[in-house]
Amino acid sequence: MNINYNSERQIFKIDTENSSYIMMVRRNGYLQHLYYGAYIKDDDLEYLFSDVINESFSPWAPSAGVKFFALDTQPQEYSCNGAGDYRVSAFSVEMECGNSATALKYVSHEIFDGKKRLSGLPAVYVEEDSMAKTLEITMLDELSGAQVVLSYCVVDGFDAVMRYTRVKNTSNKAFFIEKVYSTCVDFDDKDYDLIHLYGTWAAERTMERKPIIQGIQEIASKRGSSSHNHNPFVALVDHNATEEHGNAYGFTLCYSGNFSAKIEVDTIDQTRVIMGINPEDFKWKLCPGEEFTSPEAIMVYSADGIGGMSRQFHKLIRKNICRGKYKNVRRPILINNWEATYFEFNTEKLIKIAEAAAPLGIEMLVMDDGWFGTRNDETTSIGDWIVNENKLPGGLSVLTDKLSQLGMKFGLWFEPEIVSFNSELYRSHPDWCIHVPGRDRSVGRETAVLDMSRKEVVDHVFNAVSSVLRSADISYVKWDFNRNLTEVGSAALPADRQKEVFHRYVLGVYDLAERLTSTFPDILFEGCSGGGGRFDCGMFYYFPQIWTSDDTDAFERCKIQYGSSICYPTSVMSAHVSASPNHQTARKMSFETRGNVATSGSFGYELDLSIISNEEKEMVKAQVERYKDLYDTIVNGDNYRLIDPFTNSRWCAWEYVSEDKSRAVLTYVVTKYKIKGRYHIKLAGLDPNTLYKESVTGRCYYGDTLMNAGINLGNDLHDGDSAILVFDKV
């Protein structure tokens, strides 16, 4: 990694081991993007572009000093609104006069070792300054006084560039930030496919790949969270890119609120990508001397296809976004009582489940929704974080003491950001929820959303949750969020700041998460939002794992986990073995296949182990022991997607390879029987000269044989058949 500045040509060159990112300051002060892609030695690429592009109705930039220099046809490093560039723009401010034409020009720059931490926001971090280099370019819009610092950072060992934007008001009058995207990249062609991850509740992160089209395409959320519907990740890949070959550019945002990723192909076939806070329902008042910092965007380039891009994201998230005790410690194998009991449980019933689980090697019992207030259904008590002693006589300590005797840890479900209308908290503080005065409040699960933009609300929730966590020996928290934001307003903000609420809400959530995780560093926090409705790098900074989806059907999880892996590592995906027939789809599935699929994640169970057969209990024992044995390869190894369930209706397969290439773990699942179907597969990522022994047959293969000739898994495979095969270095 390195960052260089050519003072003679005013060119910046940012290098990772395998990629280069180049831009230059034109003599008219505009910052022009030159190149992003595979590593190159040269930095002077100005020759690639021409000022004279005969494009009708593209005015020359005012006072540009360069004839025919039109912002509308030139690649911009950080595009502005209203001053001649008609494409999607990354930045604009509204001045006191009401106008929002914005033009940024270069002022200065600084290059330094290390990486700054973003105040109040999650971001990639480094332990030592020697592990990173940062470039900060200061730009200024003279009329408004908006000083914009563009931050670029590279971290040793990763082909990634981290970007965010910091805005300061240097004038003597307030202005409003209308849009402040975190990254903007211009490409000189349009020959790409767009990959994004869409979905809904219980069907998150479905991968879609289509050629980009002329015009504007947007992937976004305005729900107050990153959402089940559209994940804050996009990629541009060559039309012919495969898992292991071709150019792939990935973009993701370390943010858990409203986001926008726009891709525009203009009339001369240039492509622009911008990503950041969704400007819809966003407007930030910046008074003189104040600063605003955007979330951080992560850009990854790979010449090794979609899989190469994914593995860069995986490693970066595991090592430099996830934090805390459980970043490198094996997470406990748990049993969650939700699908076993729903709201119908008490201490005796939970202990019965634990007594069945403990001898099987399960290490933790998690008590889900229904333990607090007077809650026996969805209509009441969220926000009243007081133990219901009708269900749990003597409180949590009675339960945790018994679990301790069984050698098990204890975990607990919360929904800290939500309040039931039928609760003591709402009756005491009806103005503490997000609302617009005079407008009816939408109802979702009989709840409203607490106004996390208010410090007194965050303080109350912190104190209430902390009191519970101190009351007993609690080792795990499942933090759920089952409601998107509506009628977004805050009773604590004036009229000219109401469009700040969405972002202030997210900052409040981050503040609460930071305070709780730092106060209770030995507790494993798991995120959840109706499953994977807030599955993003912002949340992974606080929670090293997230409940991947409320859909626990093994066939559906093949797609959900496969799609998630396009950007996110296995280590952050919670995956449980649930009952058959499945509670979401009613599909029947073998215990073996349910276990095989759940092994590709942070492993656990979601059923009543006290009522399963003795044969199934023996299978649980075997699954638990296998997971412990394979954990390091699955969680820390390289992930290779081999058979895609979105395009192959018959089966899917994926593989993990240890960092030293001494072990490979192959999983396959047959989803649709085909008469005389042949199941042949080639592995990936192995050492071609190493001899590997396969775990089931005991046969040995060289790595090059497994990758080029492959193996035959047989013909007589039916719906639901699956296996995990382990290949160990001989």
Solvent accessible surface area in square Angstrom, and as a share of the most:
residue,aa,sasa,rsa
1,M,69,0.31
2,N,57,0.29
3,I,7,0.03
4,N,75,0.39
5,Y,58,0.22
6,N,36,0.18
7,S,84,0.54
8,E,154,0.69
9,R,107,0.39
10,Q,59,0.26
11,I,1,0.01
12,F,0,0.00
13,K,13,0.05
14,I,1,0.01
15,D,13,0.07
16,T,5,0.03
17,E,135,0.61
18,N,80,0.41
19,S,2,0.01
20,S,1,0.01
21,Y,1,0.00
22,I,0,0.00
23,M,0,0.00
24,M,10,0.04
25,V,6,0.04
26,R,13,0.05
27,R,183,0.67
28,N,13,0.07
29,G,15,0.14
30,Y,12,0.04
31,L,6,0.03
32,Q,1,0.01
33,H,5,0.02
34,L,6,0.03
35,Y,52,0.20
36,Y,13,0.05
37,G,3,0.02
38,A,42,0.33
39,Y,99,0.38
40,I,50,0.25
41,K,177,0.75
42,D,98,0.51
43,D,32,0.16
44,D,51,0.26
45,L,11,0.05
46,E,63,0.28
47,Y,162,0.62
48,L,88,0.44
49,F,46,0.19
50,S,58,0.37
51,D,28,0.15
52,V,93,0.53
53,I,60,0.31
54,N,152,0.78
55,E,50,0.22
56,S,83,0.54
57,F,191,0.80
58,S,13,0.08
59,P,68,0.43
60,W,130,0.46
61,A,7,0.06
62,P,88,0.55
63,S,107,0.69
64,A,7,0.05
65,G,76,0.73
66,V,14,0.08
67,K,132,0.56
68,F,80,0.33
69,F,0,0.00
70,A,4,0.03
71,L,11,0.05
72,D,24,0.12
73,T,2,0.01
74,Q,1,0.00
75,P,8,0.05
76,Q,12,0.05
77,E,0,0.00
78,Y,12,0.05
79,S,3,0.02
80,C,16,0.10
81,N,49,0.25
82,G,50,0.48
83,A,25,0.20
84,G,16,0.15
85,D,9,0.04
86,Y,146,0.56
87,R,15,0.06
88,V,15,0.09
89,S,5,0.03
90,A,0,0.00
91,F,0,0.00
92,S,1,0.00
93,V,1,0.00
94,E,37,0.16
95,M,19,0.09
96,E,127,0.57
97,C,103,0.61
98,G,50,0.48
99,N,77,0.39
100,S,27,0.18
101,A,43,0.33
102,T,0,0.00
103,A,32,0.25
104,L,7,0.03
105,K,62,0.26
106,Y,46,0.17
107,V,82,0.47
108,S,51,0.33
109,H,55,0.25
110,E,95,0.42
111,I,56,0.28
112,F,44,0.18
113,D,82,0.42
114,G,1,0.01
115,K,26,0.11
116,K,90,0.38
117,R,150,0.55
118,L,13,0.07
119,S,107,0.69
120,G,53,0.51
121,L,10,0.05
122,P,0,0.00
123,A,6,0.05
124,V,3,0.02
125,Y,13,0.05
126,V,17,0.10
127,E,125,0.56
128,E,108,0.49
129,D,93,0.48
130,S,84,0.54
131,M,62,0.28
132,A,0,0.00
133,K,49,0.21
134,T,3,0.02
135,L,0,0.00
136,E,11,0.05
137,I,0,0.00
138,T,22,0.13
139,M,5,0.02
140,L,48,0.24
141,D,8,0.04
142,E,151,0.68
143,L,142,0.71
144,S,7,0.05
145,G,8,0.07
146,A,0,0.00
147,Q,51,0.23
148,V,0,0.00
149,V,11,0.06
150,L,2,0.01
151,S,3,0.02
152,Y,0,0.00
153,C,3,0.02
154,V,0,0.00
155,V,1,0.00
156,D,84,0.43
157,G,45,0.43
158,F,15,0.06
159,D,10,0.05
160,A,1,0.01
161,V,2,0.01
162,M,2,0.01
163,R,2,0.01
164,Y,15,0.06
165,T,1,0.00
166,R,49,0.18
167,V,0,0.00
168,K,69,0.29
169,N,0,0.00
170,T,68,0.40
171,S,35,0.23
172,N,127,0.65
173,K,111,0.47
174,A,33,0.25
175,F,3,0.01
176,F,40,0.17
177,I,0,0.00
178,E,45,0.20
179,K,41,0.18
180,V,1,0.00
181,Y,1,0.00
182,S,1,0.01
183,T,0,0.00
184,C,0,0.00
185,V,0,0.00
186,D,6,0.03
187,F,15,0.06
188,D,96,0.50
189,D,45,0.23
190,K,75,0.32
191,D,78,0.41
192,Y,18,0.07
193,D,11,0.06
194,L,14,0.07
195,I,0,0.00
196,H,18,0.08
197,L,1,0.00
198,Y,84,0.32
199,G,13,0.13
200,T,71,0.41
201,W,138,0.49
202,A,13,0.10
203,A,37,0.29
204,E,1,0.01
205,R,5,0.02
206,T,32,0.18
207,M,33,0.15
208,E,52,0.23
209,R,80,0.29
210,K,123,0.52
211,P,84,0.53
212,I,15,0.08
213,I,108,0.55
214,Q,88,0.39
215,G,30,0.28
216,I,101,0.51
217,Q,30,0.13
218,E,80,0.36
219,I,12,0.06
220,A,24,0.18
221,S,8,0.05
222,K,115,0.49
223,R,102,0.37
224,G,2,0.02
225,S,0,0.00
226,S,1,0.00
227,S,5,0.03
228,H,35,0.15
229,N,42,0.22
230,H,63,0.28
231,N,4,0.02
232,P,0,0.00
233,F,0,0.00
234,V,1,0.00
235,A,0,0.00
236,L,0,0.00
237,V,0,0.00
238,D,28,0.15
239,H,95,0.42
240,N,123,0.63
241,A,4,0.03
242,T,68,0.40
243,E,45,0.20
244,E,52,0.23
245,H,132,0.59
246,G,23,0.22
247,N,54,0.28
248,A,0,0.00
249,Y,15,0.06
250,G,0,0.00
251,F,0,0.00
252,T,0,0.00
253,L,0,0.00
254,C,1,0.00
255,Y,3,0.01
256,S,3,0.02
257,G,0,0.00
258,N,7,0.04
259,F,1,0.00
260,S,0,0.00
261,A,0,0.00
262,K,43,0.18
263,I,0,0.00
264,E,22,0.10
265,V,2,0.01
266,D,15,0.08
267,T,112,0.65
268,I,56,0.28
269,D,57,0.29
270,Q,19,0.09
271,T,1,0.00
272,R,1,0.01
273,V,0,0.00
274,I,1,0.01
275,M,0,0.00
276,G,0,0.00
277,I,5,0.03
278,N,10,0.05
279,P,30,0.19
280,E,87,0.39
281,D,60,0.31
282,F,12,0.05
283,K,59,0.25
284,W,23,0.08
285,K,43,0.18
286,L,1,0.00
287,C,37,0.22
288,P,65,0.41
289,G,50,0.48
290,E,72,0.32
291,E,93,0.42
292,F,9,0.04
293,T,32,0.19
294,S,0,0.00
295,P,0,0.00
296,E,1,0.00
297,A,0,0.00
298,I,0,0.00
299,M,1,0.00
300,V,0,0.00
301,Y,5,0.02
302,S,10,0.07
303,A,54,0.42
304,D,87,0.45
305,G,0,0.00
306,I,8,0.04
307,G,1,0.01
308,G,9,0.08
309,M,0,0.00
310,S,0,0.00
311,R,35,0.13
312,Q,35,0.15
313,F,0,0.00
314,H,6,0.03
315,K,58,0.24
316,L,1,0.00
317,I,0,0.00
318,R,26,0.09
319,K,83,0.35
320,N,8,0.04
321,I,0,0.00
322,C,3,0.02
323,R,56,0.20
324,G,59,0.57
325,K,93,0.39
326,Y,12,0.05
327,K,48,0.20
328,N,130,0.67
329,V,70,0.40
330,R,78,0.28
331,R,12,0.04
332,P,13,0.08
333,I,0,0.00
334,L,4,0.02
335,I,0,0.00
336,N,2,0.01
337,N,0,0.00
338,W,67,0.23
339,E,12,0.06
340,A,23,0.18
341,T,9,0.05
342,Y,82,0.31
343,F,26,0.11
344,E,122,0.55
345,F,10,0.04
346,N,64,0.33
347,T,16,0.09
348,E,136,0.61
349,K,77,0.33
350,L,0,0.00
351,I,28,0.14
352,K,117,0.50
353,I,2,0.01
354,A,0,0.00
355,E,79,0.35
356,A,17,0.13
357,A,0,0.00
358,A,23,0.18
359,P,92,0.58
360,L,11,0.05
361,G,23,0.22
362,I,4,0.02
363,E,41,0.18
364,M,0,0.00
365,L,0,0.00
366,V,0,0.00
367,M,0,0.00
368,D,5,0.03
369,D,4,0.02
370,G,0,0.00
371,W,0,0.00
372,F,0,0.00
373,G,20,0.19
374,T,99,0.58
375,R,1,0.00
376,N,84,0.43
377,D,65,0.34
378,E,70,0.31
379,T,63,0.36
380,T,14,0.08
381,S,3,0.02
382,I,1,0.00
383,G,4,0.04
384,D,20,0.10
385,W,16,0.06
386,I,128,0.65
387,V,30,0.17
388,N,12,0.06
389,E,99,0.44
390,N,143,0.73
391,K,20,0.09
392,L,1,0.00
393,P,81,0.51
394,G,48,0.46
395,G,10,0.09
396,L,5,0.02
397,S,46,0.30
398,V,69,0.40
399,L,0,0.00
400,T,7,0.04
401,D,84,0.44
402,K,61,0.26
403,L,1,0.00
404,S,73,0.47
405,Q,139,0.62
406,L,52,0.26
407,G,67,0.64
408,M,10,0.04
409,K,98,0.41
410,F,2,0.01
411,G,0,0.00
412,L,0,0.00
413,W,4,0.01
414,F,0,0.00
415,E,2,0.01
416,P,2,0.01
417,E,0,0.00
418,I,1,0.01
419,V,1,0.01
420,S,0,0.00
421,F,46,0.19
422,N,71,0.37
423,S,1,0.01
424,E,105,0.47
425,L,13,0.07
426,Y,37,0.14
427,R,134,0.49
428,S,75,0.48
429,H,68,0.30
430,P,63,0.40
431,D,57,0.30
432,W,27,0.09
433,C,1,0.00
434,I,10,0.05
435,H,12,0.05
436,V,51,0.29
437,P,106,0.67
438,G,91,0.88
439,R,153,0.56
440,D,129,0.67
441,R,74,0.27
442,S,42,0.27
443,V,92,0.53
444,G,20,0.19
445,R,90,0.33
446,E,77,0.34
447,T,3,0.02
448,A,3,0.02
449,V,4,0.02
450,L,3,0.02
451,D,0,0.00
452,M,1,0.00
453,S,29,0.19
454,R,27,0.10
455,K,144,0.61
456,E,76,0.34
457,V,1,0.00
458,V,3,0.02
459,D,34,0.18
460,H,64,0.29
461,V,3,0.02
462,F,26,0.11
463,N,89,0.46
464,A,24,0.18
465,V,2,0.01
466,S,1,0.00
467,S,71,0.46
468,V,9,0.05
469,L,7,0.04
470,R,155,0.56
471,S,67,0.43
472,A,19,0.15
473,D,104,0.54
474,I,12,0.06
475,S,17,0.11
476,Y,1,0.00
477,V,2,0.01
478,K,14,0.06
479,W,1,0.00
480,D,10,0.05
481,F,1,0.01
482,N,33,0.17
483,R,24,0.09
484,N,40,0.20
485,L,11,0.05
486,T,54,0.31
487,E,44,0.20
488,V,34,0.20
489,G,3,0.03
490,S,6,0.04
491,A,57,0.44
492,A,57,0.44
493,L,37,0.19
494,P,74,0.47
495,A,95,0.74
496,D,64,0.33
497,R,38,0.14
498,Q,52,0.23
499,K,104,0.44
500,E,0,0.00
501,V,0,0.00
502,F,24,0.10
503,H,4,0.02
504,R,65,0.24
505,Y,1,0.00
506,V,5,0.03
507,L,51,0.26
508,G,9,0.08
509,V,2,0.01
510,Y,2,0.01
511,D,61,0.32
512,L,0,0.00
513,A,0,0.00
514,E,64,0.29
515,R,67,0.25
516,L,1,0.01
517,T,25,0.14
518,S,73,0.47
519,T,56,0.33
520,F,25,0.11
521,P,82,0.51
522,D,93,0.48
523,I,18,0.09
524,L,2,0.01
525,F,5,0.02
526,E,1,0.01
527,G,2,0.02
528,C,8,0.05
529,S,4,0.03
530,G,8,0.07
531,G,0,0.00
532,G,0,0.00
533,G,1,0.01
534,R,10,0.04
535,F,0,0.00
536,D,0,0.00
537,C,0,0.00
538,G,0,0.00
539,M,3,0.01
540,F,0,0.00
541,Y,18,0.07
542,Y,16,0.06
543,F,1,0.00
544,P,10,0.06
545,Q,3,0.02
546,I,1,0.01
547,W,8,0.03
548,T,0,0.00
549,S,0,0.00
550,D,37,0.19
551,D,6,0.03
552,T,6,0.03
553,D,3,0.02
554,A,4,0.03
555,F,26,0.11
556,E,51,0.23
557,R,7,0.03
558,C,2,0.01
559,K,89,0.38
560,I,5,0.02
561,Q,12,0.05
562,Y,11,0.04
563,G,0,0.00
564,S,0,0.00
565,S,4,0.02
566,I,1,0.00
567,C,0,0.00
568,Y,0,0.00
569,P,1,0.01
570,T,6,0.04
571,S,6,0.04
572,V,0,0.00
573,M,3,0.01
574,S,0,0.00
575,A,1,0.00
576,H,14,0.06
577,V,1,0.00
578,S,1,0.01
579,A,23,0.18
580,S,42,0.27
581,P,66,0.42
582,N,9,0.05
583,H,83,0.37
584,Q,64,0.28
585,T,53,0.31
586,A,74,0.57
587,R,82,0.30
588,K,156,0.66
589,M,21,0.09
590,S,58,0.37
591,F,11,0.05
592,E,87,0.39
593,T,1,0.01
594,R,20,0.07
595,G,0,0.00
596,N,1,0.00
597,V,3,0.02
598,A,3,0.02
599,T,1,0.01
600,S,6,0.04
601,G,0,0.00
602,S,9,0.06
603,F,5,0.02
604,G,0,0.00
605,Y,0,0.00
606,E,6,0.03
607,L,10,0.05
608,D,21,0.11
609,L,0,0.00
610,S,27,0.18
611,I,134,0.68
612,I,23,0.12
613,S,57,0.37
614,N,119,0.61
615,E,129,0.58
616,E,47,0.21
617,K,50,0.21
618,E,101,0.45
619,M,57,0.25
620,V,0,0.00
621,K,77,0.33
622,A,63,0.49
623,Q,10,0.04
624,V,0,0.00
625,E,104,0.46
626,R,66,0.24
627,Y,2,0.01
628,K,70,0.30
629,D,89,0.46
630,L,2,0.01
631,Y,22,0.09
632,D,89,0.46
633,T,8,0.05
634,I,4,0.02
635,V,13,0.08
636,N,50,0.26
637,G,6,0.06
638,D,48,0.25
639,N,11,0.06
640,Y,18,0.07
641,R,8,0.03
642,L,39,0.20
643,I,32,0.16
644,D,31,0.16
645,P,11,0.07
646,F,49,0.21
647,T,114,0.66
648,N,46,0.24
649,S,77,0.50
650,R,52,0.19
651,W,9,0.03
652,C,0,0.00
653,A,0,0.00
654,W,16,0.06
655,E,0,0.00
656,Y,6,0.02
657,V,1,0.01
658,S,13,0.08
659,E,115,0.52
660,D,108,0.56
661,K,71,0.30
662,S,35,0.22
663,R,49,0.18
664,A,0,0.00
665,V,1,0.00
666,L,0,0.00
667,T,2,0.01
668,Y,16,0.06
669,V,0,0.00
670,V,0,0.00
671,T,34,0.20
672,K,117,0.50
673,Y,85,0.32
674,K,104,0.44
675,I,130,0.66
676,K,187,0.79
677,G,2,0.02
678,R,141,0.51
679,Y,0,0.00
680,H,60,0.27
681,I,4,0.02
682,K,104,0.44
683,L,5,0.03
684,A,16,0.12
685,G,16,0.15
686,L,6,0.03
687,D,48,0.25
688,P,60,0.38
689,N,126,0.64
690,T,15,0.09
691,L,55,0.27
692,Y,0,0.00
693,K,105,0.45
694,E,7,0.03
695,S,67,0.43
696,V,107,0.62
697,T,98,0.57
698,G,32,0.31
699,R,155,0.57
700,C,57,0.34
701,Y,34,0.13
702,Y,114,0.43
703,G,0,0.00
704,D,59,0.31
705,T,55,0.32
706,L,0,0.00
707,M,47,0.21
708,N,104,0.53
709,A,62,0.48
710,G,10,0.10
711,I,15,0.08
712,N,88,0.45
713,L,30,0.15
714,G,26,0.25
715,N,85,0.44
716,D,111,0.57
717,L,23,0.11
718,H,79,0.35
719,D,85,0.44
720,G,11,0.11
721,D,53,0.27
722,S,13,0.08
723,A,20,0.16
724,I,18,0.09
725,L,15,0.08
726,V,17,0.10
727,F,0,0.00
728,D,49,0.26
729,K,122,0.52
730,V,107,0.62
